[in-house]
Amino acid sequence: MIRVLKPGLLTTVQDLGRPGYQRFGVVVGGALDAFAARVANLIVGNDDNAAVLELAQTGPELRFDREALIAWNGGDFGATFGGQPLPRDRAVRVAAGEIVNFGVARSGLRAWVAIAGGIDVPLVMGSRTTYRRAGLGGHQGRPLIGGDELKSFAPGERAGALLAALNAMGKRATAWTVRPETLGKPAPVGVVRAVRGPEWDWFGEDAQRDFFSADWQTTKEADRMGVRLQGPGLALVKPREMISAAVNTGVVQVPPSGHPIVLLPSRQSVGGYPRIAAVAGVDIGRFTQLRPGEKVRFEKIPLPVAQELWLARERDLNRVQLGLARVTG
């Protein structure tokens, strides 16, 4: 049992989302940085889609009633266990009765915590992810509050082997680490790669140039649905309206204000604003860590390059999986 002593600002149970129901208006949702959640699960021997905790801005304080193997990544929350720093990006053994505390994010905005076995909450439409606007999934369809108790499934064989090895060596954490941001071919800091969107040609030459040359500033208008950016107004060649069309994570919509919105996993299922671009899937996680006022620049790449970046990261992840399998037997 995992007891929530303090909930943090917005701590929710998330997995990789609830695909297949957008035609009914149900959002996919899931971890805002799905790749980071996958890596955290990999470290503790879980399946990719095991439910994790997602933290935002201020993390929770948790007490583990039983020994557990955990891993976390994302922003720097100054995490501690037993009064000592809790290592990031590696498997950590938490003793029975020990308290794990995640503080205020010192850099970044969000983090993901995987527990060997995965968090045990009911499946709703095939997913354990929390969709709080509809009260679906997760722990009672809402963020965690003080006094909540969470269960986890039994750890798998690899997690059991890791725990046994750490106990035998008298260590609390593995020497090896897996950092999501080092896999594949990361973009430079402050840069996200993007491809032209379906309505790219609706925008004038100035707007097309500015989109890929300007420094865009993130605003306070940001949540799990998307992030609004401040910068030069992006104008259409001529006034026109579009019929609402499907949107996906990473799509960049431009409302009449001219200030673009980058859609995140809890986005709506359809949208009626022109789609000037789409962020490459490998760079979506960057937007989950940007604080209001931070700047970002878009780098134009063709679709085949975006696809190759995705495949390169998946190949790296597969190599890590093979390497960990050998390390843990």
C-alpha positions in Angstrom: 0.0 0.0 0.0 1.2 3.5 -0.8 -0.3 6.2 1.4 -0.6 9.8 0.3 0.5 12.0 3.1 0.6 15.2 1.0 -0.9 15.2 -2.5 1.2 17.9 -4.2 -0.4 20.4 -6.5 -1.7 18.1 -9.2 -0.7 14.4 -8.9 -2.6 12.0 -11.1 -2.4 8.4 -12.2 -1.6 8.1 -15.9 -0.7 5.5 -18.4 -0.3 5.9 -22.2 -3.8 7.1 -22.7 -7.3 6.0 -23.9 -7.1 5.6 -27.7 -10.0 4.5 -29.8 -12.8 6.7 -28.3 -12.2 10.1 -30.0 -15.1 9.5 -32.3 -17.3 9.6 -29.1 -15.6 12.8 -27.9 -13.4 11.0 -25.3 -9.9 12.4 -25.3 -6.8 10.1 -25.5 -5.0 11.8 -22.6 -2.3 9.9 -20.8 1.1 10.9 -19.5 2.0 14.3 -21.0 5.4 13.0 -21.9 4.6 9.4 -22.8 8.2 8.6 -23.6 9.4 9.6 -20.2 6.7 7.5 -18.6 7.7 4.5 -20.8 11.4 4.9 -19.7 10.4 5.1 -16.0 8.4 1.9 -16.4 11.3 0.2 -18.3 13.7 1.0 -15.5 11.6 -0.9 -12.9 10.7 -3.8 -15.3 7.1 -2.8 -16.1 5.3 -2.9 -19.3 5.3 0.3 -21.3 1.6 1.0 -20.4 1.8 0.4 -16.7 0.1 3.2 -14.7 2.5 5.8 -13.2 2.2 8.9 -11.1 2.4 12.3 -13.0 3.5 15.2 -10.8 3.0 18.9 -11.6 4.9 21.8 -10.1 4.7 20.5 -6.5 5.1 16.8 -5.8 3.5 14.5 -3.2 4.7 13.0 0.0 4.2 9.2 0.0 4.7 6.4 2.5 5.4 2.9 1.3 4.0 0.2 3.6 6.0 -2.5 1.8 9.4 -2.6 0.2 9.2 -1.3 -3.4 11.3 -0.6 -6.4 10.6 2.8 -8.0 12.1 5.1 -10.7 11.3 8.7 -11.5 12.3 11.2 -14.2 11.4 14.6 -15.6 11.9 17.9 -13.9 14.0 18.4 -10.8 11.7 18.1 -7.8 14.4 17.8 -5.2 13.1 14.3 -4.2 14.2 12.6 -1.0 13.7 9.3 0.7 14.6 8.6 4.3 16.0 12.2 4.4 18.5 11.4 1.6 18.4 12.5 -2.1 16.3 10.2 -4.2 18.3 9.4 -7.4 16.6 10.2 -10.7 16.6 8.0 -13.8 17.5 4.8 -12.0 15.9 2.0 -10.0 15.7 2.7 -6.3 14.8 0.4 -3.5 12.4 2.0 -1.0 12.2 0.3 2.4 9.0 -0.7 4.1 7.6 2.3 6.1 9.8 4.8 4.3 8.6 8.2 3.2 9.4 9.5 -0.3 9.0 13.3 -0.7 8.8 15.3 -3.9 9.2 19.0 -3.3 8.7 22.0 -5.5 10.0 21.7 -9.1 13.3 23.6 -9.2 13.6 23.1 -13.0 11.0 21.8 -15.4 7.3 21.5 -14.4 6.5 17.8 -14.4 7.9 14.4 -13.4 6.8 10.7 -13.7 7.1 8.1 -11.0 7.0 4.4 -11.8 6.5 1.7 -9.2 7.4 -1.9 -10.0 4.2 -3.8 -10.9 2.4 -0.6 -11.8 -0.4 1.2 -9.9 -3.5 -0.8 -9.4 -6.5 1.2 -10.4 -9.5 0.0 -12.4 -9.5 0.0 -16.2 -11.9 2.4 -17.8 -12.3 2.1 -21.6 -9.1 0.0 -21.6 -7.0 2.6 -19.7 -6.0 3.6 -16.2 -5.3 7.2 -17.1 -7.0 10.0 -15.3 -9.4 12.3 -17.3 -10.4 14.6 -14.5 -12.7 16.8 -16.6 -15.0 13.8 -17.0 -14.1 12.1 -13.7 -12.9 9.0 -15.6 -10.1 6.6 -14.7 -7.2 7.0 -12.4 -7.9 7.1 -8.7 -11.6 7.9 -8.5 -11.4 10.0 -11.6 -9.5 12.8 -9.8 -6.1 14.1 -8.7 -4.8 12.6 -5.5 -5.6 14.1 -2.1 -4.2 13.6 1.3 -5.3 10.3 2.9 -5.6 8.4 -0.4 -4.3 4.9 -0.5 -2.9 3.3 -3.7 -2.2 -0.3 -4.4 0.3 -1.7 -6.9 0.4 -4.9 -8.8 2.9 -7.6 -7.9 6.4 -6.7 -9.4 7.6 -8.7 -12.3 10.6 -11.1 -12.4 13.1 -8.4 -13.4 12.0 -6.1 -10.6 12.3 -9.0 -8.2 15.8 -9.7 -9.4 16.8 -6.0 -9.1 15.4 -5.8 -5.6 17.3 -9.0 -4.6 20.5 -7.8 -6.1 20.3 -4.4 -4.4 19.6 -6.0 -1.0 22.4 -8.5 -1.5 24.9 -5.6 -2.2 23.4 -3.4 0.5 22.7 -0.7 -2.0 19.6 1.5 -2.4 19.9 2.3 -6.1 21.4 0.9 -9.3 24.7 2.4 -10.6 23.3 2.6 -14.1 20.8 5.2 -15.3 18.5 5.7 -18.2 17.8 9.3 -19.1 15.0 9.8 -21.7 16.4 13.0 -23.1 19.6 11.2 -24.2 17.9 8.6 -26.4 17.6 9.2 -30.1 18.8 12.5 -31.6 17.7 15.3 -29.3 17.2 18.8 -30.6 19.3 21.6 -29.1 17.9 23.2 -25.9 15.1 25.6 -26.6 14.4 24.1 -30.0 11.5 21.9 -31.1 11.3 20.4 -34.6 8.1 20.7 -36.6 6.6 19.9 -40.0 4.2 22.0 -42.0 0.6 21.5 -41.2 -2.5 20.9 -43.4 -3.4 24.6 -43.6 0.2 25.9 -44.0 -0.6 27.5 -47.3 -3.5 29.5 -45.8 -0.9 31.7 -44.1 0.9 34.6 -45.7 4.6 34.6 -46.4 5.3 36.8 -43.3 3.5 34.3 -41.0 5.3 31.3 -42.6 8.6 33.0 -42.1 7.9 34.2 -38.5 6.6 30.8 -37.4 10.0 29.2 -38.0 12.2 32.2 -37.2 10.7 33.9 -34.1 11.4 33.1 -30.5 8.1 32.1 -29.1 7.3 32.7 -25.4 5.2 30.4 -23.4 2.2 31.9 -21.5 0.2 31.2 -18.4 -2.5 29.8 -20.7 -1.2 26.2 -20.4 -2.7 23.0 -19.1 -2.9 19.3 -20.1 -4.8 20.4 -23.3 -2.2 22.7 -24.7 0.2 25.6 -24.4 -0.5 29.1 -25.9 2.5 30.9 -27.3 3.2 34.6 -27.5 5.0 36.2 -30.4 4.3 37.8 -33.8 0.7 37.5 -34.9 0.3 34.8 -37.6 -2.1 36.1 -40.2 -4.0 34.3 -43.0 -3.6 35.3 -46.6 -7.3 36.1 -46.5 -10.1 35.6 -44.0 -11.6 32.1 -44.2 -13.1 29.5 -42.0 -12.6 25.7 -41.9 -14.8 22.8 -41.0 -13.7 21.2 -37.7 -11.2 18.5 -38.4 -9.4 15.9 -36.3 -6.4 17.0 -34.3 -3.6 15.2 -32.7 -1.0 15.7 -30.0 1.6 18.2 -31.3 -0.7 20.0 -33.8 -0.2 23.7 -33.7 -3.5 25.6 -34.2 -3.8 29.3 -34.8 -6.9 31.0 -33.5 -8.1 34.4 -34.8 -5.8 36.1 -32.3 -2.8 34.9 -34.4 -1.1 33.4 -31.3 -0.5 29.6 -31.8 -1.5 26.9 -29.5 0.4 23.6 -29.3 -1.9 20.8 -28.4 -1.0 18.2 -25.7 -2.4 14.7 -24.9 -5.6 15.9 -23.2 -6.5 18.0 -26.3 -10.0 18.0 -27.7 -10.7 15.4 -30.4 -11.5 17.9 -33.2 -10.7 21.5 -33.8 -11.8 24.4 -36.1 -8.6 26.5 -36.2 -6.1 26.3 -39.0 -3.2 23.9 -38.4 0.0 25.7 -39.4 2.3 23.0 -38.2 2.8 19.8 -36.1 5.5 19.3 -33.6 7.6 16.1 -34.3 6.6 13.4 -31.9 10.0 13.1 -30.3 9.9 16.8 -29.2 6.4 16.9 -27.6 7.9 16.3 -24.1 9.7 19.7 -24.3 6.4 21.5 -24.0 5.5 19.7 -20.8 8.5 21.2 -19.0 8.3 24.8 -20.2 7.5 27.4 -17.6 5.5 30.6 -18.4 7.9 33.1 -19.9 10.4 30.6 -21.3 11.2 30.8 -25.0 11.2 28.1 -27.7 12.0 28.2 -31.4 10.6 25.9 -34.1 12.9 24.2 -36.6 11.4 23.2 -39.9 12.0 19.6 -40.9 10.3 17.4 -43.6 7.9 14.6 -42.5 10.4 11.7 -43.4 12.9 13.3 -41.0 10.4 13.5 -38.2 9.6 9.8 -38.8 13.3 8.8 -38.8 13.8 10.7 -35.5 11.0 8.7 -34.0 12.4 5.4 -35.3 16.0 6.3 -34.1 14.7 6.9 -30.6 12.8 3.6 -30.6 15.9 1.8 -31.7 17.9 3.4 -28.9 15.1 2.3 -26.4 15.2 -1.2 -27.8 19.0 -1.3 -27.2 18.5 -0.2 -23.6 15.9 -2.9 -23.1 18.2 -5.5 -24.4 21.1 -4.2 -22.2 19.0 -4.2 -19.1 17.8 -7.7 -19.8 21.4 -8.9 -19.8 22.3 -6.9 -16.7 19.4 -8.3 -14.6 19.4 -11.8 -16.1 
